[in-house]
Amino acid sequence: MLSPGTSLTNQNAAAVLRDGLARVAQGDVAVDCTGLAQVDSSAVAVLLAWHRAAVARGQALTLRGVPTQLAQLAGLYGVDGLLGLAAAAAPAANPPEHHHRH
């Protein structure tokens, strides 16, 4: 099982991406995110790249233990469904009403 470690931010995203792509190329498409304590938008980009690589192999990337912050970021970028996180981000599915000034 592929594990991105405890942190997946812009500081280590390139290395994590490269290592993960090598694992996906070998058929390892299960990702354990339970250890992730620090994430930023780079984590979403890495997961999307792994997803594309898995799909190119005719496989599906599966994620487990996704932290709430990562699920919310994926939802913010509109890719939570693509990554199979729509259910995990459900609390963010009903954003508060926005009041606009005109």
ABEGO torsion letter per residue (X at the ends): XBBAEABBBAAAAAAAAAAAAAAAAAGBABBBAAABABBBAAAAAAAAAAAAAAAAAGBBBBBBGBBAAAAAAAAAAGAAAAAGAAAAAAAAABBBBBBBBX
